[in-house]
Amino acid sequence: MTDTNLPTTQGSGEHVLLKKSKKRPQDSNGFFNLLDYAKARIMNDMLESKVLPNCRESPSYLIMVLDEVASKTISNFCTMFDLMEAGHVYQVEKLCRQDEETKEIRYVPRKRFPMSDVVYLVSPCETSIDFILQDFPEKDQWSYDHYGSVHLCFLSPVSQDLFQRLASSPKLANKLRTLVEVNLDFKVWQENVFKVPTKIKQLPKLIS
């Protein structure tokens, strides 16, 4: 497990870079199965190994919030039943939604679960970070918080600037229990077919 230097926060959250699963998922013929591998990263490496041990309010009743990228990423290999059975996820909600006409990404208001742990699985971008912070305003019109303990899971490495932005919220910092980088920022289409979301001009650097 590799630790990363983080800005100082008031919370007691844990930040880790997830290791690859020790056991390579294989199909009936003994070949590597990318779908099962990606599923194991979410079910075993993220939820079972890192999130659940740090749950305080509701270890058997988790709320999972996904941004647009995360929703599309896990939809090909993970079902709601999978999340409920292995990860104790009771409800999956959207952090944001793309407007069909303007193509603008907009924040989605959600029901509050102040006594439940929440797992955010998002891409490390400014938009998603800002929407997460919007869930935990310092001056809230409500007398209770949006969620209980917070577990932040990112599909890829998070920049130092975004860490600083997260640390700027005392309320979020106090609630943060887990902070992990899943390293699953690619779309799995079939057992051995995947797509990396990168521009063509970046490919030479990727394969050099």
C-alpha positions in Angstrom: 0.0 0.0 0.0 1.4 3.4 -1.0 0.7 6.5 1.0 0.6 9.9 -0.6 1.4 13.3 1.0 -1.8 15.2 1.6 -2.8 18.6 2.9 -3.5 18.6 6.6 -7.2 18.1 7.4 -9.1 17.9 10.6 -10.6 14.6 9.8 -9.2 11.1 10.6 -9.7 9.8 7.1 -7.4 7.4 5.4 -5.9 8.0 2.0 -4.5 5.1 0.1 -3.5 4.1 -3.4 -5.2 0.7 -4.0 -2.9 -2.2 -4.9 -3.9 -4.5 -7.7 -5.8 -7.6 -6.7 -3.4 -10.4 -5.8 -5.5 -13.0 -7.6 -5.9 -12.6 -11.4 -9.6 -13.2 -12.4 -9.8 -15.9 -15.0 -12.6 -17.3 -17.1 -13.4 -21.0 -17.5 -10.6 -21.5 -20.0 -8.0 -20.0 -17.7 -7.7 -16.7 -19.6 -7.5 -13.3 -17.9 -11.0 -11.7 -17.6 -11.0 -7.9 -17.6 -14.6 -7.6 -16.6 -14.1 -9.7 -13.5 -10.9 -7.8 -12.7 -12.7 -4.4 -12.8 -15.5 -5.7 -10.7 -13.1 -7.0 -8.1 -11.4 -3.6 -7.9 -14.8 -2.1 -6.9 -16.2 -4.9 -4.8 -13.1 -6.2 -3.0 -10.2 -3.7 -3.2 -12.4 -0.6 -2.7 -15.6 -1.4 -0.8 -14.7 -4.6 1.2 -11.0 -3.8 2.0 -11.1 0.0 2.5 -14.5 1.5 2.8 -16.4 -1.0 5.0 -13.7 -1.2 7.8 -14.0 2.6 8.1 -17.8 2.9 8.2 -19.1 4.4 11.4 -22.8 5.3 11.0 -24.2 2.6 8.8 -21.8 -0.2 7.7 -24.8 -2.3 6.4 -26.6 0.7 4.7 -24.3 2.6 2.4 -25.3 5.3 0.0 -23.2 5.5 -3.2 -23.0 8.7 -5.3 -21.6 8.6 -8.8 -20.7 11.3 -11.3 -21.3 10.9 -15.0 -17.9 9.3 -15.7 -18.0 6.8 -12.8 -21.6 5.8 -13.7 -20.6 5.0 -17.3 -17.4 3.2 -16.1 -18.9 0.7 -13.8 -22.2 0.1 -15.6 -20.7 -2.5 -17.9 -19.4 -4.8 -15.2 -21.3 -4.0 -12.0 -25.0 -4.2 -11.2 -27.0 -2.9 -8.3 -27.4 -6.4 -7.0 -23.6 -6.8 -6.9 -23.2 -3.6 -4.9 -26.0 -4.6 -2.4 -24.6 -8.1 -2.0 -20.9 -7.5 -1.6 -20.7 -3.8 -0.7 -23.8 -3.3 1.5 -24.8 -0.5 -0.9 -28.5 0.2 -0.4 -28.9 3.1 -2.8 -27.0 4.5 -5.8 -27.6 8.1 -6.7 -26.2 10.6 -9.3 -24.0 13.5 -8.2 -24.7 15.3 -11.5 -26.4 15.0 -14.8 -25.7 16.2 -18.3 -28.4 18.4 -19.8 -29.5 16.9 -23.1 -29.9 20.3 -24.9 -27.0 22.4 -23.5 -24.7 19.4 -22.7 -23.9 21.3 -19.4 -23.1 19.1 -16.4 -25.5 20.1 -13.6 -25.6 19.3 -9.9 -28.4 16.9 -8.9 -30.2 17.6 -5.6 -30.6 14.4 -3.6 -32.4 13.2 -0.5 -30.5 13.6 2.8 -29.3 10.6 4.8 -27.6 12.3 7.8 -27.2 8.9 9.6 -25.7 7.0 6.7 -22.2 6.6 5.4 -21.8 7.9 1.8 -19.4 6.6 -0.8 -18.5 9.0 -3.6 -17.0 7.3 -6.7 -16.1 10.1 -9.1 -13.5 11.2 -11.6 -10.9 13.6 -10.2 -12.1 16.8 -11.9 -13.0 20.3 -10.7 -16.7 19.9 -11.5 -17.1 16.7 -9.4 -15.1 18.1 -6.5 -17.2 21.3 -6.5 -20.4 19.3 -6.5 -19.2 17.2 -3.6 -18.4 20.4 -1.7 -21.8 21.6 -2.5 -23.2 18.7 -0.4 -21.4 20.1 2.7 -21.8 23.9 2.8 -20.5 25.7 5.9 -23.7 27.6 6.2 -26.6 25.2 5.7 -30.3 25.9 5.6 -30.9 22.5 7.1 -30.3 21.6 10.8 -28.7 18.3 9.9 -26.0 17.3 7.4 -26.5 15.8 4.0 -24.7 12.5 5.0 -22.9 11.0 7.9 -19.3 9.7 7.4 -17.8 10.3 4.0 -15.7 8.0 1.8 -14.1 9.5 -1.3 -13.1 7.2 -4.1 -11.5 8.5 -7.3 -11.2 6.6 -10.6 -7.6 8.0 -11.1 -4.9 10.0 -9.2 -6.0 13.3 -7.7 -3.9 16.4 -8.3 -2.5 18.4 -5.3 -4.7 21.4 -6.3 -7.9 19.3 -5.9 -6.7 17.9 -2.6 -6.3 21.5 -1.4 -9.8 22.3 -2.5 -11.2 19.3 -0.6 -9.2 20.3 2.5 -10.6 23.8 2.3 -14.0 22.5 3.6 -13.8 22.0 7.4 -17.2 20.2 7.5 -16.1 17.7 4.8 -12.7 17.2 6.4 -14.3 16.4 9.7 -16.5 13.8 8.1 -13.9 12.2 5.8 -13.0 8.6 6.8 -11.6 7.1 3.6 -9.8 8.6 0.6 -8.7 6.1 -2.1 -7.5 6.1 -5.7 -9.0 3.1 -7.5 -7.1 3.5 -10.8 -10.0 2.3 -12.9 -10.2 5.2 -15.4 -11.0 3.1 -18.5 -14.2 1.6 -19.9 -14.5 -2.2 -20.1 -16.5 -3.4 -23.1 -15.9 -7.1 -23.1 -13.8 -9.7 -21.3 -10.7 -8.6 -23.0 -11.7 -5.3 -24.7 -11.4 -1.9 -23.1 -11.2 1.8 -24.0 -8.8 4.4 -22.5 -10.3 7.9 -22.4 -7.4 9.8 -23.9 -6.8 12.0 -26.9 -5.1 10.5 -29.9 -2.2 12.9 -29.7 -1.5 11.6 -26.2 -1.1 8.0 -27.3 2.6 8.1 -28.3 3.4 9.2 -24.8 1.2 6.4 -23.4 2.8 3.6 -25.3 6.4 4.9 -25.5 
